[in-house]
Amino acid sequence: MWDFSIGGALGMMARTMPFIVLRMAVYFGIAVGYVLVTGTGAGIGYGVGGFGDEGFRMNSTLWGGMIGFGAFGVVMYWAREYILYIVKAGHIAVLVELVDGKPMPEGRSQVGHATAVVKERFAQASVLFAIDQLVKGVIGAITGLVRGILTILPIPGAQQISGILHAFLRVAVGFIDEVILAHAIRTRATDPWASARDALVLYGQNYKTMLKNAAWLAVIVYLLSFLVFLVMLAPAALVVYLMPGAWAAGGVVFALLFAWSVKAALLEPFAIACLMQVYFKTIEGQRPDPEWEARLEQMSSHFRKLKARITGGAAPKPLRDGAPA
């Protein structure tokens, strides 16, 4: 059914508890930040609404809450590079050590060790973020290839099925880009761009195995996220009740925020640990296939941009037959 060990992934998470705690602090902090800033905006709007009638007060409260929510969203948009660099990539670094069976520093030194590893591979957060964005684009092109294959099959309703499948795969591959980054950390590559290229080629030539397992994990993770959302509805509704004015949709929005924080802090590292098991086991002994490199270069502009960065914009050298992964 799937090729990963749930028990093994949970064991890896337990051994990286300092990072789990860090992820919980960061993502739950983000959720609480949204609530507090939205509440502050709603409070200001409620105060301004005192200069008008009841309808004006309700509208000003709603707009104040929406402005607060949007303002905090802008702050988090600019902070996403730092979160990827310190929190996600650092956790990947220690998970890589565990997958390979290497001894892992315990306690608070685990975070320091992982940070040093990430800085060694990616000198700046902007480099890691740029690679991550290009990797996502290439993975999206591969899922598009799967959809294209389905549309040409002589199956009634294949086009509608392919649309649903493509939407589902877009969700499923959300866990894979970090596994590609794990390959760069694992190989100790001096050129992270070249390592990402090799990892993507290896992923492409094994896309059936990877997408199958990613799909199973998407089902597991989003079912659990939905259960968390249901549980969070009650405390979220209480938060809305305590806010000035009335915001009927606030309970649902805050419940979604808290469910997202649980998903990002606990469920995503579980999915990544599972996919790392599958990816590293699948590519073991394999070499990047030049045919798949050519295929990715043809189908994805993101892959071409990534290759161009390897040589500083000059014509990139293709993979040689037998080049090591």
C-alpha positions in Angstrom: 0.0 0.0 0.0 2.7 2.4 1.0 6.5 2.1 1.4 7.2 4.1 4.6 7.2 3.0 8.2 4.8 5.1 10.4 6.5 3.8 13.5 9.9 4.7 12.1 8.8 8.2 11.3 7.3 8.7 14.8 10.5 7.5 16.3 12.5 10.0 14.3 10.1 12.8 15.5 10.6 11.7 19.1 14.4 11.8 18.7 14.2 15.3 17.3 11.9 16.6 20.0 13.9 19.9 20.4 12.9 20.8 16.8 9.3 19.6 17.4 9.1 22.0 20.3 10.7 24.8 18.2 8.2 24.2 15.4 5.3 24.2 17.9 6.5 27.5 19.4 6.9 29.1 16.0 3.7 27.9 14.3 1.4 28.2 17.4 3.0 31.6 18.0 2.0 32.6 14.4 -1.6 31.5 15.0 -1.8 33.4 18.3 -0.2 36.4 16.6 -3.0 36.3 14.0 -5.6 36.2 16.8 -4.1 39.0 18.8 -3.5 41.4 15.9 -7.0 40.6 14.5 -8.5 41.2 17.9 -6.6 44.5 18.3 -7.8 45.6 14.9 -11.4 44.7 15.7 -11.1 46.5 19.0 -9.9 49.7 17.3 -12.7 49.3 14.7 -15.2 48.9 17.6 -13.9 52.1 19.2 -14.2 54.0 16.0 -17.7 52.6 15.5 -18.8 54.5 18.6 -19.0 57.6 16.5 -21.9 56.1 14.4 -24.9 53.9 14.8 -25.0 50.2 15.5 -24.6 49.2 11.8 -21.6 51.5 11.4 -20.0 50.0 14.5 -20.5 46.4 13.2 -18.9 47.3 9.9 -16.0 49.2 11.4 -15.3 46.2 13.8 -15.3 43.8 10.9 -13.0 46.0 8.8 -10.7 46.6 11.7 -10.4 42.8 12.2 -9.8 42.2 8.5 -7.1 44.9 8.3 -5.4 43.5 11.4 -5.5 40.0 9.9 -4.1 41.2 6.6 -1.4 43.3 8.2 -0.1 40.3 10.2 -0.3 38.2 7.0 2.0 40.7 5.2 4.5 40.4 8.1 4.5 36.6 7.9 5.0 36.8 4.1 8.3 38.6 4.6 9.3 36.2 7.4 8.7 33.0 5.4 12.4 32.9 4.2 13.6 32.9 7.8 11.2 30.2 8.9 12.2 28.0 6.0 15.9 28.6 6.8 15.9 28.1 10.5 12.9 25.9 11.3 12.2 23.6 8.3 15.7 23.2 6.9 17.2 22.8 10.4 14.7 20.0 11.2 15.5 18.3 7.8 19.2 18.4 8.6 18.7 16.4 11.8 16.2 14.0 10.2 18.8 13.3 7.5 21.3 12.2 10.2 18.7 9.9 11.7 17.8 8.3 8.3 21.5 7.5 7.8 21.8 6.1 11.3 24.3 8.7 12.5 24.6 9.7 16.1 22.5 12.8 16.9 23.4 15.5 19.5 20.7 15.6 22.2 19.1 18.6 23.9 19.5 22.2 22.8 22.7 21.4 21.0 20.6 19.7 18.3 19.3 23.0 17.1 22.7 24.5 17.0 24.1 21.5 15.1 21.4 21.7 12.5 21.7 25.4 12.1 25.5 25.0 11.4 24.8 22.3 8.8 22.2 24.4 7.0 24.5 27.4 6.9 27.3 25.3 5.6 25.2 24.1 2.6 23.2 27.3 2.1 25.2 30.4 3.1 22.1 32.7 2.9 18.4 32.2 3.6 17.7 33.7 0.2 19.6 30.9 -1.6 17.7 28.2 0.1 14.4 30.0 -0.5 15.2 30.5 -4.2 16.0 26.8 -4.6 12.9 25.8 -2.7 10.7 27.9 -5.1 12.3 26.5 -8.2 12.0 22.9 -6.9 8.3 23.4 -6.3 7.9 24.6 -9.9 9.7 21.6 -11.3 7.6 19.2 -9.1 4.5 21.0 -10.4 5.6 20.3 -14.0 6.0 16.6 -13.2 2.5 16.4 -11.8 1.3 18.1 -14.9 2.9 15.3 -16.9 0.9 12.8 -14.9 -2.3 14.7 -15.7 -1.3 14.9 -19.4 -0.9 11.1 -19.6 -4.3 10.6 -18.1 -6.1 12.9 -20.5 -4.9 11.0 -23.6 -6.1 7.6 -22.2 -9.4 6.4 -23.8 -11.3 6.5 -20.5 -14.8 8.1 -20.3 -14.6 11.2 -18.2 -10.8 11.1 -18.2 -10.5 14.9 -18.5 -12.7 15.5 -15.4 -10.8 12.8 -13.5 -7.5 14.3 -14.5 -8.6 17.7 -13.1 -9.4 16.2 -9.8 -6.2 14.1 -9.8 -4.1 17.2 -10.6 -5.7 19.2 -7.7 -5.1 16.3 -5.3 -1.5 15.9 -6.5 -0.8 19.6 -6.0 -1.7 19.0 -2.3 0.3 15.8 -2.1 3.6 17.2 -3.6 3.6 19.9 -0.9 5.7 17.6 1.2 8.2 16.6 -1.5 10.1 19.8 -2.1 11.7 19.5 1.4 12.8 16.0 0.7 14.6 17.4 -2.4 16.4 19.8 -0.1 17.2 16.9 2.2 19.2 15.4 -0.6 21.4 18.5 -0.9 22.1 18.3 2.9 22.7 14.5 2.8 25.2 14.6 -0.1 27.2 17.4 1.5 27.2 19.0 -2.0 29.4 22.2 -2.4 27.0 23.5 -5.0 23.4 23.4 -3.7 22.0 24.2 -7.2 23.7 21.2 -8.8 22.6 18.9 -5.9 19.0 20.1 -6.3 19.2 19.3 -10.1 20.4 15.8 -9.4 17.8 15.3 -6.7 15.0 16.4 -9.1 16.2 14.1 -11.9 16.2 11.2 -9.4 12.8 12.2 -8.3 11.5 12.4 -11.9 12.8 9.0 -12.8 11.0 7.6 -9.7 7.9 9.8 -9.8 5.4 7.0 -9.7 6.7 5.6 -6.4 7.1 9.1 -4.9 3.7 10.4 -5.9 2.0 7.2 -4.7 3.4 7.6 -1.2 2.9 11.4 -1.2 -0.8 10.8 -2.1 -1.2 8.4 0.9 0.4 10.9 3.2 -1.8 13.7 1.9 -4.8 11.6 2.8 -3.5 10.8 6.3 -2.3 14.4 7.0 -5.4 16.2 5.8 -7.8 13.8 7.5 -6.0 14.4 10.8 -6.0 18.1 10.1 -9.7 18.1 9.6 -10.2 16.3 12.9 -8.0 19.0 14.6 -10.1 21.7 12.9 -13.3 20.2 14.4 -11.7 20.0 17.9 -10.5 23.6 17.6 -13.9 25.0 16.7 -15.0 25.3 20.3 -12.0 27.3 21.6 -11.9 29.4 18.5 -15.6 30.3 19.0 -14.8 31.3 22.5 -12.0 33.7 21.3 -14.5 35.3 18.9 -17.0 35.6 21.7 -14.5 37.5 23.8 -13.6 39.9 20.9 -15.5 43.2 20.7 -18.4 43.2 18.3 -19.6 40.2 16.4 -17.7 38.3 13.7 -19.6 35.2 12.8 -16.9 33.8 10.5 -14.1 34.4 13.0 -14.6 31.1 14.7 -14.1 29.2 11.5 -11.1 31.3 10.5 -9.4 30.9 13.9 -10.1 27.1 13.9 -8.5 26.9 10.5 -5.5 28.8 11.8 -5.0 26.5 14.8 -5.5 23.4 12.6 -2.9 24.8 10.2 -0.4 25.3 13.1 -0.9 21.7 14.3 -0.4 20.5 10.7 2.8 22.6 10.2 4.3 21.8 13.6 3.5 18.1 13.9 1.9 16.6 10.8 4.3 18.0 8.2 7.5 16.7 9.8 5.8 13.3 10.1 5.1 13.3 6.4 8.6 14.5 5.5 10.2 11.8 7.7 8.0 9.2 5.9 8.9 10.5 2.4 12.6 10.7 3.3 12.5 7.0 4.1 10.9 6.3 0.7 13.1 8.7 -1.4 16.5 7.6 0.0 15.6 3.9 -0.2 14.2 4.3 -3.8 17.2 6.2 -5.2 19.8 4.0 -3.5 22.3 2.8 -6.1 20.7 4.9 -8.8 22.3 7.6 -11.0 20.6 10.6 -12.5 19.3 9.7 -15.9 20.4 12.1 -18.7 17.1 11.4 -20.5 15.1 12.5 -17.6 17.3 15.6 -17.3 16.5 16.5 -20.9 12.8 15.8 -20.3 12.7 18.1 -17.2 14.6 20.8 -19.1 12.0 20.7 -21.9 8.9 20.7 -19.7 9.9 23.1 -16.9 11.3 26.7 -17.2 12.0 26.4 -13.4 14.4 23.5 -14.1 16.1 25.6 -16.8 16.5 28.5 -14.3 17.9 26.1 -11.7 20.5 24.7 -14.2 21.5 28.2 -15.2 22.3 29.1 -11.6 24.8 26.1 -11.5 27.1 27.8 -13.9 26.3 31.4 -13.1 24.1 31.8 -16.2 26.4 30.1 -18.7 25.1 27.2 -20.7 24.9 24.4 -18.1 26.7 21.2 -18.6 24.4 18.2 -19.0 24.6 15.1 -16.8 27.0 12.5 -18.0 26.1 8.9 -18.1 27.3 7.4 -14.9 27.5 10.7 -13.1 27.2 10.1 -9.3 24.0 11.2 -7.6 
